[in-house]
Amino acid sequence: VLLEARFAVVFTDKMKITVETYWPFTKNKIHVQPQGIITRPSTTLKWKTFLESSGIEQEEDNPYVFLLVCGLRHVKDPLYLMDAFSEWHQKEKSVHLVIIGPAVDPFFTKEVAAKVEQETGVHLVLEKPQKDLHAVMKKCFAVVNSSISEGMSATILEAMDLEVPVLARNIPGNAAIVKHGETGLLYSDPQEFVKLSKRLMCCPDFKKGIVSNAREYVKKHHSAESERMAYQRLILSLQ
């Protein structure tokens, strides 16, 4: 495919170097264009209804909802944080981990559902339309990524655009877009995830600074209009 392609697009300079290392003939074909992001949260979603349907008790006035958005498959590793989070919830009943997304791998989805049944403070929710999902993201305390591998996570960028803090697993794809302590937080193990989450909860100014920096980063580097124009230029170059 690459031999016949007039051009190919990658998200980052690092990806470009990797492709050119494996396939040197692509050197003049590769164009770097970061992913563009648009968020359109629904204005009709009822937060209390969502919490109730997720199994979060309504007597909790201000639950801290950590939202893990992912298609249910091994590479997204939704099991990674469950034990640590459940142990944390037993000490702090206000914290909840909600896993939301499509059942991409039906067999793995059953494994995730069975694990959720055994844990406290962890909830599994079926996928929702994008506008409703964006509304849920905007209302939650933080968006979580636990993937083993990522190219460029649209969910992380959407959370940044929605001014919601991101806690992402420290892997190359995430570290390419999350600057630790500035535009989000990177964790290397479940215990560090809990530690960083607690810092977000007890330091409102720290949280405010992160979401402000992240929003500016997305506006500058992940504009959907810039992405559209870049692809338009590439298509016109074929004529």
WOKA-V535296 format. One record per pair of residues at least 12 apart in sequence whose C-alpha atoms are under 8 Angstrom apart, sorted by sequence separation. I is the first residue (numbers start at 0). J is the second residue. D is the distance in whole Angstrom. If there is no record, write none. Layout:
# WOKA-V535296
{{I,J,D} {I,J,D}}
This chain:
# WOKA-V535296
{{84,96,7} {142,155,7} {15,29,7} {15,30,8} {15,31,7} {142,158,7} {167,183,8} {169,185,5} {165,182,8} {166,183,6} {167,184,6} {168,185,6} {169,186,5} {164,182,8} {165,183,5} {166,184,5} {167,185,5} {168,186,5} {169,187,5} {12,31,6} {164,183,6} {165,184,6} {166,185,6} {167,186,6} {168,187,6} {9,29,7} {11,31,6} {152,172,8} {166,186,7} {168,188,8} {7,28,6} {8,29,6} {9,30,6} {10,31,6} {11,32,7} {77,98,7} {137,158,7} {142,163,7} {144,165,8} {147,168,8} {149,170,8} {151,172,6} {152,173,7} {2,24,8} {6,28,4} {7,29,5} {8,30,5} {9,31,5} {10,32,5} {11,33,6} {136,158,7} {141,163,6} {142,164,6} {143,165,6} {144,166,6} {145,167,6} {146,168,7} {148,170,7} {149,171,8} {150,172,5} {151,173,7} {2,25,8} {5,28,7} {6,29,6} {7,30,6} {8,31,6} {9,32,6} {10,33,4} {98,121,8} {102,125,8} {140,163,7} {141,164,5} {142,165,5} {143,166,5} {144,167,4} {145,168,5} {147,170,7} {148,171,8} {149,172,5} {150,173,8} {159,182,8} {1,25,7} {4,28,8} {6,30,7} {8,32,6} {9,33,7} {10,34,6} {96,120,6} {97,121,6} {98,122,6} {99,123,6} {100,124,7} {101,125,6} {133,157,8} {137,161,6} {139,163,8} {140,164,7} {141,165,6} {142,166,6} {143,167,6} {144,168,6} {148,172,7} {149,173,7} {95,120,5} {96,121,5} {97,122,5} {98,123,5} {99,124,5} {100,125,6} {101,126,5} {136,161,8} {137,162,7} {141,166,7} {151,176,8} {94,120,7} {95,121,6} {96,122,6} {97,123,6} {98,124,6} {99,125,6} {100,126,4} {137,163,6} {166,192,7} {183,209,6} {95,122,8} {97,124,7} {99,126,6} {100,127,7} {136,163,7} {181,208,7} {182,209,5} {183,210,7} {92,120,7} {133,161,8} {181,209,5} {182,210,7} {65,94,8} {67,96,7} {69,98,7} {70,99,8} {71,100,6} {180,209,7} {182,211,8} {63,93,6} {64,94,6} {65,95,6} {66,96,6} {67,97,6} {68,98,6} {69,99,6} {70,100,5} {71,101,6} {72,102,8} {89,119,7} {166,196,8} {182,212,5} {183,213,7} {62,93,5} {63,94,5} {64,95,5} {65,96,5} {66,97,5} {67,98,5} {68,99,5} {69,100,5} {70,101,5} {71,102,5} {72,103,6} {88,119,7} {89,120,8} {181,212,6} {182,213,4} {61,93,7} {62,94,6} {63,95,6} {64,96,6} {65,97,6} {66,98,6} {67,99,6} {68,100,6} {69,101,7} {70,102,6} {71,103,5} {72,104,5} {88,120,6} {181,213,7} {62,95,7} {64,97,7} {66,99,7} {70,103,6} {71,104,6} {78,111,7} {85,118,6} {59,93,7} {73,107,7} {77,111,7} {81,115,8} {85,119,5} {182,216,8} {72,107,6} {85,120,6} {71,107,7} {72,108,7} {78,114,8} {82,118,7} {84,120,7} {85,121,7} {71,108,6} {81,118,7} {84,121,8} {55,95,8} {71,111,8} {81,121,7} {164,206,7} {53,97,8} {164,209,7} {164,210,6} {163,210,6} {162,210,5} {162,211,7} {159,210,6} {162,213,7} {162,214,6} {160,213,7} {161,214,8} {159,213,5} {160,214,5} {159,214,5} {160,217,6} {159,217,7} {160,218,8} {156,217,7} {80,145,8} {156,221,8} {79,145,7} {54,122,7} {77,145,6} {53,122,6} {75,144,8} {76,145,6} {77,146,8} {53,123,7} {66,136,7} {75,145,6} {76,146,5} {53,124,6} {75,146,4} {76,147,6} {74,146,6} {75,147,6} {66,139,7} {74,147,5} {75,148,7} {65,139,6} {66,140,8} {68,142,8} {74,148,6} {64,139,5} {65,140,6} {66,141,6} {67,142,6} {68,143,7} {63,139,7} {64,140,5} {65,141,5} {66,142,5} {67,143,5} {68,144,7} {63,140,6} {64,141,7} {65,142,6} {66,143,6} {67,144,6} {65,143,6} {67,145,8} {68,154,7} {44,131,6} {40,129,8} {41,130,5} {46,135,7} {40,130,5} {41,131,5} {44,134,7} {39,130,6} {40,131,6} {44,135,8} {38,130,8} {40,132,7} {41,133,7} {42,134,7} {46,138,7} {40,133,5} {41,134,5} {39,133,7} {40,134,4} {38,133,7} {39,134,8} {40,137,8} {84,189,8} {83,189,6} {87,193,8} {83,190,7} {80,189,5} {84,193,7} {79,189,7} {83,193,8} {34,151,7} {36,153,7} {34,153,8} {38,157,6} {36,156,7} {37,157,7} {36,157,6} {38,160,7} {37,160,8} {38,161,7} {36,160,8} {10,150,8} {10,151,7} {11,175,8} {36,217,8} {36,221,6} {37,222,8} {35,221,4} {36,222,6} {37,223,6} {33,220,7} {34,221,6} {35,222,5} {36,223,5} {33,221,6} {34,222,8} {35,223,4} {34,223,8} {35,224,7} {35,225,7} {35,226,5} {34,226,7} {33,226,7} {32,226,7} {32,229,7} {5,237,8}}
